[in-house]
Amino acid sequence: MPRPSATEYSPFYQTYINYTSGKDYSILVQQYHERITESWAAIPAERTNYAYGEDKWTIKQMLQHVIDTERIFAYRALAISRKEPASLLGFDENEYAKNATAANRNWKDMLVEWRVVRQSTNLLFTSFTEDQMKSIGKANENAISVNALGFIIFGHALHHLHILKERYGV
């Protein structure tokens, strides 16, 4: 599958798509999977409760957000690939972060969970046929393709790595 065209996703996701290069999901895995998982693993546990400002997420909260969001996007891809006719719900990332209690979690456990979620997403996308990758459904009342969701998943993770480097100094 080629990179998604602008007709396959809402303009909101353009930033995430822009973080990626490559023409299909398998290339994204080759280029980014290890980089993304290793970048999180390189953060010392003692830094994970750091937030760069008042009312900003801690590093743990950010990783929990990335995990939660990848699960949601992977579910959307699954549902759309299976021809779900209903528009899938949106979610409030700040409410999820507030209710996730990431501060109480063990950093090493979170890293294991992250690796498992990433691998699970990769296996899910490997299972899709070309026709399934072309499937377009609705999420949060906006059209989106399975193909675009694959790029968005990686772009979202890369976006947060950029924030970690720029604002958290890791």
C-alpha positions, -999 to 999 in steps of 0.1 A, spaced: 0 0 0 13 35 -8 14 63 17 -22 74 26 -36 102 5 -52 132 22 -87 117 14 -80 88 38 -79 108 70 -90 140 86 -66 170 85 -61 167 123 -38 137 116 -15 154 91 11 162 117 14 125 126 16 114 90 43 140 85 65 124 111 68 93 90 86 84 58 82 53 39 56 39 16 39 12 36 34 -3 71 62 -28 68 87 0 60 74 19 90 82 -12 112 117 -15 98 124 23 102 107 30 135 97 1 157 130 -4 175 138 33 176 105 40 193 107 12 218 144 17 226 139 55 231 114 49 258 135 21 274 165 45 275 148 68 300 160 63 335 133 53 359 141 81 383 132 107 356 98 92 348 78 113 373 92 145 358 69 170 341 84 201 325 56 224 338 26 227 360 -3 208 346 19 190 321 21 152 319 49 133 335 69 110 314 50 81 328 17 97 319 30 104 284 40 68 279 6 56 292 -10 80 268 10 66 239 1 30 249 -36 39 253 -37 57 220 -20 29 201 -46 5 215 -74 27 204 -60 33 169 -53 -4 165 -89 -12 175 -101 13 150 -81 -4 123 -94 -38 133 -130 -26 134 -127 -8 100 -110 -38 84 -140 -59 95 -164 -34 79 -178 -19 111 -206 3 98 -209 26 129 -187 56 135 -162 47 162 -161 69 192 -135 96 198 -117 99 232 -106 126 255 -68 121 260 -67 143 291 -95 123 308 -77 91 299 -44 104 314 -62 117 345 -78 83 351 -49 60 342 -30 64 375 3 61 357 22 76 387 14 44 406 28 21 379 62 4 377 83 19 349 97 -15 339 62 -30 337 51 -1 315 80 -7 291 71 -44 289 35 -34 282 46 -9 255 67 -36 237 38 -60 238 13 -34 225 37 -24 197 43 -60 187 6 -68 188 -1 -38 165 25 -50 141 10 -85 140 -24 -71 135 -13 -50 105 6 -79 91 -27 -99 91 -45 -73 70 -50 -80 33 -45 -52 7 -82 -48 5 -85 -45 42 -58 -19 43 -78 1 17 -110 -1 39 -124 33 50 -146 37 80 -155 65 104 -139 74 137 -151 104 157 -173 112 127 -144 115 103 -134 91 74 -102 72 80 -86 42 63 -68 13 79 -38 23 59 -38 58 73 -42 44 108 -10 25 104 9 57 96 -9 76 123 1 50 149 38 54 141 35 92 137 18 97 170 46 77 188 72 97 169 55 130 178 57 121 215 94 112 212 100 146 197 82 162 227 103 142 251 135 154 235 124 190 231 106 196 264 117 169 287 154 167 277 154 130 273 
